[in-house]
Amino acid sequence: MKNSIFRGSHLFIGILFLLCCITYCTSCNSGRDETNKSNETESIDIIHIQNREELRINGIPLYVEIADTPEKQAIGLMWRKKLEKNCGMIFIYPSEEKMTFYMKNCYINLSIAFVNKDYEIVDIQEMKAQYGVPDHQLIYYHAKRPARYAVEMAENWFTEHNIHIGDKVDMSEVK
């Protein structure tokens, strides 16, 4: 009788220990995932700041981060909570195409100017932040004409600087 109670308590302690280990590992992994997401976002910001270039539209300087790879273009300005004054991002594609953008995981409203291969603005749109919106509910912003570049700036930036369709973008400083 004593042996069966002793064996039962060992089994109970073993199961309890196993459950504690599983709980501990699960909580460590979930914390690590959140930390990695935060660190990934922070490291993206550092990379972008190092790759900032100057553009000019109608003589007005703007400073843009370069998104010239599919990875950088997919991330864009996601997770940003603010933009510095006169700062944004330029998306550079190999050739003109009919572009479509969305605002997945964006905290801030943005303005976008679509620019053709001749550096002429062919469309300007205001885009609304869609942080936390499920993919099937995202709003898509389609360029009205083919473009090779897209310049994202803070909400109403182009309007506030009197920049219109047909204006030229000076990208002579972009490497």
N, C-alpha and C positions, 0 to 999 in steps of 0.2 A: 504494500500500500504506500509506504513511504517513497519507494522508487518511482511509482507512477506519478505522484504529486510533484516530485523533484523534476522528472522529465517534462511534465506539463508546464512547470514554471520556466524551464529552460526554453521550451518552444515559444511560450508567450513572450519572454524577454528577447528571443531571437527575432520574432515577428515585429515587435515594437522597435528594435534596433534597425531593422530593415526599413520600416516605414519612416523612421527619423532620417535615415540616410537618403531615401528617395526625396523626401520633403526638402532637405538641405540642398541636394543637388539641383532640384527644380528651381528653388529660390535663387541659387547662385547663377544659374543659366539665365533666368529672366532678368536679373539685375545686370548681368554682363551684356545681354542683348541691348538693353536700354543705353548702357554706357557706350557701347560701340556705335549705336545710332547717333548719339550726341557727339562722340569724337569724330565720326565720319562727317557730320555736318560742319563741325568746327574746322576740320582739316580742309574741307571744300572751300570754306570762306578764306582760309589762308592762301590756298592755291590761287583763287580768283584774284585776291588783292595783289598778288605778285604778278599777275598777267594783265593788269589794267592798262588800257591804251587810250589815247586821246582821239576823239573824232571832233569834227566841227560841222555844224549845220547853220547856214546863214551867219557864219563868223562866231557862233556861240559854241564854246567848248563843252564837251561832255566826256566823261571818263567811263569807259566800258570794260567789263570783264569779257574775255573771249571764250565763246562756246563754239569750238571748231571740230569737236569729235562727237560721235553719237552719244557717248557717255555723258559728256558735259551738257549736251543739248537736251538729253532726257531729264537731267536734274534742273537745269536752268536756274531760276531764282526761288526754287522750292525752299520752304522753311525759313525764309528771310522775314524778319519782323520789321525791318526798316531798310531804307536805302540812303546813303549819304547824298547830300545835295549835288545835283548834276551828275550822278553816277547811275549806271545801269549795266546792261549786258547786250552784246551783239552776238547773234547766231550767224555763223558763216557756213554756207553750203557750197558744194563744188560747182553747181550750175543753178540756173533759174528753175523754179518749180512752183506749183500751186501749193502754198504753205498753209498748214493748219496748226494752231496752238491751243493749249488748254492751260488752266490755272490750278492743276492738281497740287495739293499741299502748299498752297500759297496763302500767306497771312495778309498780304497787302495788295491793294488794287494797283494795276499797272496800265501804262499806255504802251502801245506797240506801233512801230512804223515799219512797214514792209518796204524794202529797197531793192530795185532791180539791178541788173549787171552793170548798168550805166550810172549807178549811184543816185538814181532819182527815186524819191519817195513815191510809191504807187498806191499806198493805202495807210491810213492811221485809224486805230481802233482803241477804245477803252475796254479793259478787261477787269472783271470782278474776281476778287479773292474767292477761292473755293477750298479752303482748308477743311479736311475731314469729310468732304463730299464723296459719296461712293462713285466709282468709275462710271456706272451706267447713268448717273445724274449730272456728270460734268458738262459744262457749256463749252462748245468748240468755236474758235474764232478763225474764220477762213479768210485768207487774203483775197481781195477782189481781183487782183492780177498776179501773174507769176512774179516771184522775187528770188533773189539770191541771198539776201541778208534780211535779218529782222533785228530791230533795236528796241529793247524793252527799257522803259524808264518809269519813274514814279507816276502815279495817276495824274493826268492832265498836264504832264510836262510839255508836250508838244504844243498844246493850246496856249499855255502860259508863256511860251517863248515865241509865239506867233509863227510856228512852223506848220507848213501845209503840204498837201499832195503836190508834187511837181518840184519841190525844193530839192536841192542837191546835197548829198552828204560828202564831206571831204574826209576821205579815209587815208590820206597820204602818210599819216603818222603810224598807221596800223602795220605791224610787221607780218 
